[in-house]
Amino acid sequence: MSLAARPQPPASASPVGVFDSGVGGLSVLGALRAELPRERFVYFADTAHAPYGERGDAYVTEHSRRVVDTLVREHGIKALVVACNTATTAAIHVMRAENPELPIVGLEPAIKPAVAGSATGHVSVLATRGTLASAKYAALRHTFPHPERIRSVPCDGLVAAIERLDELAIDQLCAHYMALAGPFGGDAGETDTVVLGCTHYPLLQDRLRRHAPSAVRFLDSGVPVALQTRRLLAAAGLLQERARPLDDAWVALRSSGDAAVLQSAAARWLGLRPSDLLPDRPQASTA
């Protein structure tokens, strides 16, 4: 059973909930806003309990359940996007079991399109240690004929550096992990595709590209997740397409930690201005 009873069933005017352990899911929020420009969104960053990618499944599940409860109970969301690979692998089955009426979209690293489009058959996956150590990731990797050609690169410390906007650490870690992801190229045995398996990493795509030939492809899950969210909303009769003017499609930012950090990140990574945001209200917490 969910942590709290759901309020009245949501209508098409209700917001879509999006959550991550920090600011990384803003990359998914950007894709959602591009695909669904008339929808309202509530983004929750569980920064007080981050990073999820370096925690165990029980810890991630507990805090994911609390975030979902807050979004359902306080915001009456009509759908949920779990914009966190770690939370998806550790807890999405629990979220779906406890909220069977709620359309829930999770993430997984974009390995399938990476392998399908690779000329060399060698791809590298940059992700958190939690994602790469999960049974779900192992099962996904072994659905392909040559799993040994999928190089897994755990990027310890990169999420934390992004969260604290540590420019020097970000540059150093990008160089280090891209070196581990290579060698790059179009010849046999070389990697020609990089999968960004954490929602934080697309925010750094330009920096990561500096360490690979221009022909190397970078893939993430933002657009596929946005398309799947559209499909689920349409199937449930909850899609907001023409009933609201574009300037009424707001974003609310919520954080279990420092709200100013999230607001600064939203301005930096998505260009969100104060006029794009829901007026201030008390910050939700999962503490």
N, C-alpha and C positions, 0 to 999 in steps of 0.2 A: 504494500500500500504506500502511496506517496506520503511525504512528510506532512502535508496539510491538504485539506479538502480543496478541490478546484472551485474557483468562483463560477459565475454564470458562463455557459459555453461562449467561446469567442465568436465574434462576427468578422466580416471581411475587413472592417475598419480597425480591428485589433492589430497590435504590432507583432512583428516577427522577432523572436528572441535569438540573440547570437551570443555565444560565450566562449571564452578562452581563459587560460590561466593568467594571461597578461595582455599585452598590446598586439601580439602577433596576429590574432584573429581579425585585426583591422584590415589585413590583406583580403580576407574573405568578405568582410563587410563591404569593401570597395567593389568587389565583383557582384555582390548582391544588389547594391545600389544601382550599378550600371544595368543589370538585367531587369530589376524591379524598381524603376524610378518612382513609382507612386506608392510604394509600401512604406509604412512606418517601421522603425527598427529600435530595439532596445539592446544595446551592447553591454555585456557584463564582463569585466576583467577581474578575475579572482586573484589579484596581485598579492593579497595578504598571505596566500597559501602557495604561491609560485616558487620555483618552477615545477610544474607537474611532471615534466619529462625526466626528472631525477628523483622521483618519488615512487613508492610501491603502489600496486594496484588498489589495495584497500584504502590508502590515503586519498588517491585520486577519485575513487568511487564515492567515498564519504563526502568530499567537498563538491563534487559534480552534482550529487543529489541535492545538496543545500542550495546551490546556484539555481538549479531547475525549479526547486520549490519557490525561491524568491521570484523568479521570472513569471511563474504561473500565478502565484498568490497575489503579488503586488502589482503586476503589469498585465495580467490576463492575456498572455501571448497566445497566438493562434497556431504557431509552429515554432520549432526550435532548430537552430543550426549549431551543431557542436563544432565550433571552429578551432578544434584542437585535436591533433592526431592522437596524442597520448590519452586524452579523455575518451576519445572514440574507441580505442582499442581496449581500454580498461573498464569502461563503464557504460557504453551505449546500450548494452543488453539490459542493464538494470534500469536505465532511464526509460527505455521502451516498455519494460514490464510494469513499471510503476505508473506510467502515463500512457496507457494504450490508446487513448483518444487523441493524443497529440502527435501530429506529423513531426518526425524527427529525422534530420539529415546529418549524417556523420561524415568524417573524412577518412580517406586512406591514401597513402602515397600513390602518385600517378604512374605506377610501374607498368600497367597494361599498355597505355598509349606510348610510353617510353620504349618498351621492348618492340611494340608493333612498328614504330617508326625508325628504329635504329638500323643503320646500314651495317654496323660492325657486330651488332648483337650484344654489345657491352654497355651497360648503363651503371651509373653510380647514384646511390640514394643518400642524401644528406638528411639526417633526422636526429631526434633526441635518442638517448640511450634507452629510455623507457619504451619508445615506439619500436625500435629495432630489436629489443629483447622480448617483445610480446609474442604470444602464440599466434595471434591474428596476423602479424607481419610475416612470421615464419611460414604460415600456411599460404599466404598470398604469394610469397616468393617462390614457393615450391609448386605453384600451379604452372610454372613455365618450364619448358623442356630443358633449359640450361641455367638453373638457379645460380650456379657458380659464376656466371657472367654478370650477375647483379652484385655490385660491390656496395656493401653497407658501411657508411661512415658516421659513427656516433659523434655528434658535435658538442661535446661537453663545454659548458660555459658560454656558448654563443647566445642563447636565449637571455641569460642574465645580463650579458653585455648590452644587448639591444634594449632591455628593460631600463637599464640605468643610463642609456645613451653614452656609453663609454666608447668614443670614437677610435681611440688608439687600440683598445682591446678588440673592437669589431674588425678593424683592418688586419690585425695580426691573426685573429682566429680565422677569418675568411681565407687568408693566404695559406694558413696551415692545413685547413680541412680540404681546400681545393687541391693542394698538393697530394693529399691522401686519396682524393677521388680520381686522380689521373693514373696513367698517362692518357692525355687527350689526343684525338686525331681521328682520321678516317681509315686507318690501316687495320689489318687483322690484330685483334687483341687490345685495341685502343678504345677508350670510352668516347662516344660521340653524343651522349645524352646525360644530363644531370637532373635528377628528380629532387625537387625541394619538398622534403617530407615533413616539414614543420611549418605552420602558418606564419611564424616569424620570418622565415628565410626569404620569401618573395619581397619583403621590404628591403632586402639587401641585394637584390638580383644584379643591379648595376655593379656593385663592388665585387660580387662573386665572378661576374663575367670578365673582369680584368685579368683573371688568373687562368683563362682558357682561350683557345682559338675562337674566332668569331663564328665559326661554323657549328660549334657545339650548341645543342638545344638545351634549354632550361624549361622544365615543366612543373606546374603546381596544380593544386586541386580547386582553386577559386572558381573558375568558370564552370567546370562540371557540377560543382556544388550549387552554384546559383541556378543553373538550368534544372537540376533535380528539385530544388526548392520551388521553382515555378511550377513544375509538373505536379508536385504534391499539393500545392495550394489550389491549382486549377481543379484537380481531381476531387478535392474536398469542398469545392465551391467557395473558397475563401480568397481567391485572387483579387487584388485591388488593381484594376487597370484603368478604368475611365471615370470612376465615380468621384475622384478627388483631384484637384489641381496639383501640379507638381510642387508648388511652393508650400503646400500643406503636408508634404512628406518629410517628417522630421526624424531625427536620430536622437535617442536618449543615451547618455553614457553613464554607466554605473560601475563602481569599483568597490571591492572589499578593502582596498588599501588607499593610497593617496590619489584622490580624484584628479588633482592638478596634473599629475604625471600622465594619466590617461588622456586628459584634454589636450595636453601639449603634444602627445603622440598622434592624436587624431588630426591635429592641425598640421603636424609635420608630414605624416605619411599619407593622409587622405585629403589634405587641404580643407578640412572642415572648419568653417567659421562659426563664431557664436550664433549668427543668424540661422545656421543649419541645425542647431541643437534645440532640444526641448528646454524650456525655461527651467532654471535651477529648482531642485526639490531635494529633500533630505536623501542622502546617499544610502542605498541599500547595502546590507552587509550580510555575510555568511558566517560571521564570527560566532 
